[in-house]
Amino acid sequence: MVAIPQGYAHLNAPSRLLEGLVAAGRLRHGGNRALRWMAGNLVWDTDGAGNVKPSKKRSSERIDGMAAGVMALGRYLVHAEVDDPAPRLW
């Protein structure tokens, strides 16, 4: 198990990557209704520097799947090739 700090410093880059994957239509979830519901509930927290991270407090309902996805992308980025930060998994 790997501990993942929940601050902006560790969650901003994977949050931005998730946003980019969704905007580009590169995130496929197989029609998973629970994930679609959680994505619809997701609200971002933003700090003064413009960094973002998922906000469980500000979200209307559960966002656990989306938060887990952000953390998984964060681990991916730790091991990604410097030349290609966009995952080819989706």
C-alpha positions in Angstrom: 0.0 0.0 0.0 1.2 3.5 -0.8 0.1 6.5 1.2 -1.2 9.4 -1.0 -1.2 12.8 0.7 -4.5 14.6 0.1 -3.2 18.1 -0.5 -3.0 20.2 -3.7 0.6 19.4 -4.2 -0.1 15.7 -4.8 -3.6 15.9 -6.3 -3.4 18.8 -8.7 -1.5 17.1 -11.6 -3.6 13.9 -11.6 -6.8 16.0 -11.3 -5.8 18.1 -14.3 -5.0 14.9 -16.2 -8.4 13.4 -15.4 -10.1 16.6 -16.6 -8.1 16.5 -19.9 -8.9 12.8 -20.5 -12.6 13.5 -20.0 -12.5 16.6 -22.2 -10.7 14.6 -24.9 -13.1 11.7 -24.7 -10.3 9.4 -23.8 -11.8 8.1 -20.5 -13.9 5.1 -21.1 -15.8 3.5 -18.2 -18.0 0.9 -20.0 -21.2 2.7 -19.2 -20.7 2.2 -15.4 -23.7 3.9 -13.9 -22.1 4.3 -10.4 -19.0 6.0 -11.8 -21.1 8.3 -14.0 -23.2 9.2 -11.0 -20.1 10.0 -8.9 -18.6 12.0 -11.8 -21.8 14.1 -11.8 -21.4 14.7 -8.1 -17.8 15.8 -8.3 -16.9 19.4 -7.3 -13.3 20.7 -7.4 -11.6 22.6 -4.6 -9.3 25.3 -5.9 -6.5 27.1 -4.0 -5.2 30.6 -4.5 -2.6 29.4 -7.0 -5.3 27.7 -9.2 -4.5 24.1 -8.1 -7.4 21.7 -7.9 -8.4 18.6 -6.1 -11.6 16.7 -5.6 -13.7 18.0 -2.7 -15.8 15.5 -0.7 -17.2 18.3 1.5 -18.4 20.5 -1.4 -19.7 17.6 -3.6 -23.4 16.9 -3.4 -23.1 13.1 -3.0 -20.4 10.4 -3.0 -17.4 10.9 -5.2 -15.2 8.0 -4.0 -14.7 6.4 -7.4 -13.6 9.7 -8.9 -11.3 10.4 -6.0 -9.8 6.9 -6.4 -9.3 7.6 -10.1 -7.4 10.8 -9.3 -5.2 8.9 -6.9 -4.6 6.1 -9.4 -3.6 8.7 -12.0 -1.3 10.3 -9.4 0.5 6.9 -9.0 0.6 6.5 -12.8 2.3 9.9 -13.1 5.0 8.9 -10.7 6.0 6.1 -13.0 5.1 7.7 -16.4 7.6 8.3 -19.1 8.6 12.0 -19.1 7.8 12.3 -22.8 4.3 10.9 -22.6 2.4 12.0 -19.5 -1.0 10.9 -21.0 -2.0 7.3 -20.2 -2.8 5.0 -23.1 -5.0 2.8 -20.9 -8.3 4.3 -22.0 
